[in-house]
Amino acid sequence: MILSDRDIRKMLRGGKIRIKPMPDLGEALGSCSIDLRLGHTFRIFEHSRYPYFDPFNKDYSGEVTSEVEVRDKEPFILQPGDFVLATTIESFELPGDLLARLEGRSSLGRLGIVVHSTASIFEPGWRGKVVMEMGNMGRMPVALYPGMRICALTFEELSSPAEVPYNKKKKAKYLNQESPMESKIRED
């Protein structure tokens, strides 16, 4: 069951869902979702330096991508066909009986911006910032600004609490992430 605005507000007040810093609910809370804002940090791919990416080649570690920091009121221009990793300002924490889904915003989708290519689920027990897998599917560059509403989270209740929530997994590769870390597929 997807949580309504009423249930999201109740769980935020009761601390079952924790979001820091807390968004302005008057602006961010939808009828069944809550918007999060774009952070300042992006991870770009150095596609001019390498002919391809081999996720199991440890020699490429840390060289295939680089981090870019954007100041307030400064745009990050997402070019057509580009793919970047980006964070939200907010971090959040889930209990063992809720999952969250990352959703794009229609107003940005209409410009060609997608905020996740495949990884849309945050498992029960998640803790950290959202790292979006952003792409520009359109034909024109789009300026993105830190602080703008960039994505939404919806929440779903599990039929029972997870036996092993994400924060209890031995290989929780992205737990407590604060920046757009590159893929850790090598750890599989």
N, C-alpha and C positions, 0 to 999 in steps of 0.2 A: 504494500500500500504506500503510495506517495503522500508525503506530509503536506498539509495545507499551510497557508500563511499563519493561521491560528496555532497550529501545532509547532511550527518552526519557532514562532515567537515564544511559546510556552517552554520549549526545550532550551532555547537560548537563555531565558530568564532563570530556569532551573539548573543551568550548567551542564545539561546532558549533551548539548552541542556547544562547543566553545569556538568562538571566532575572535581573533585579536589582530589588529584593533577592530573593535566592533563597528561595522558599517552603520551609516545613518539608515535606520529601518524605513523611515518615511520615503527614502529614495530607492533603497536597495531591495526591499522585500516585495516580491511579487505574490501572486495568489498561490503559488506552489514552489517558489524558488527564492533564492537570495543572490543578488549580484555581488561580484567581487571586482576590485579595481586593479588595473595594470600596474605592476611594479616598475622599478627603474633598471632592472638587470635583464640582459638578453644574452643568449649563447648563440653565436653564429658559426656556420660551417665554413671552413677554409677550403672551399672547393677548387680554388686556383692552385693550391699547393699539392693536392693529391689526386691521382686519376680515379680512385674509388675508395670506399671505406670498407675495411675488413674488420668486423666487430670482434674477431678473435685474435687479431694481431696486437699484442701488447706494446709493440714499438710505437704505435700511433697514439698511445695514451696521452691525452692532454694536448696533442698537437693538431688534431683534426678540427677542433673547435676553439673558439676564444670567447671570452666574456666581454661584453660591452655594457658600460654603465651610462644611462641617459639622465641628465639633470631635469629638475622640475621645469615644466613649460617648454622643454626641448622635445622635438618629435623624433621618433624612431621611424624611419621610412621603410616599410615592408614592400619590397619590389615584387612584381608579378613573378610567380614561379618560385619565389624564395620560401625557405623553411627555416624557422628559428625556434629556439626554446625561450620561454619567457615566464616570469613569475608574477604572482599577484602580490599586492601589498599585504593582504591578510594571510594569516596562517589559521588552520582550524584543526580541531580534534573531535574524533567520533567515539562513541561508546561501542561496546561489543555487539550491539543489536541493531545498529543502523549502518547503511552504506550511503554514500553520496555519489551523484553522477554529475560530471562536468558537462555543461551545455553551452553552446554558442549563443550569442545575442543576434536576433534577427536583423537589427539595424546594421550590424557589421557584416553579417552574412550576405546582405544585399550589396555590399561593396566587394565581396569575394573573400573575406577574411574567415578562415576556419580556425578554431582554437584547440581542437584535438583531432589527431588523425586516427588514432585507435584507442588510446588509453583514457577512457572516460569514467572508469569506476574507481572510487576510493573505498577500499575495504573497511569493514568494521575495525575499530582500533587504530585507524589512520591518525597521524599527527604530523603536521608540517605545512609548508606552503604549497599551493598549487603550482605545478610546472606545466605550462601549456605547450603543446606541440603545434605551433602556429604556422599557417601558410597563407599565401595570397594566391587564390585561384583566379582572380580577376585579371584584367588586361592593363590596369592602371596602378601605379604605386599608391599606397595608402599611408598617411601619417597617423601614427599611434602615439598617444601621450600618456606618460605616467599619471596615474590617478583617475583615468577615464574608466567607466564601467566596461569591463571587457568580456566577462563570462558570468554564468550563473551556476549555482549548485542546487540540485534537487535532492531530496532525502527519501529513502525507503526503509521501512521496518523489515527486519528479518523475521521469519517464523519463530525463531528462538535465537538466543545469543550464540555467536560463533564459538566453537570449541577452541579455536586458535585464532584470535584476532591478530590483525597485522602487527601491532606493537609487541606481540609475543612470539612472532615467527623468528626463527634463527636467521633466515636470509631476507629480512625486511630491508632491501637495498636502498630504499628511498625514505625511510623513516626519519623524521625531523629535518627534512631538506629545507634549506633556507635560500638556496640559489638554484639557477637552472643547471643542474648537473647533467653531464653527458650520459649517454647510455651505459649501463653497467651490465650489459648482456654477457660480458666475459666472465661474470661471476656465476652464471647458470651452471 
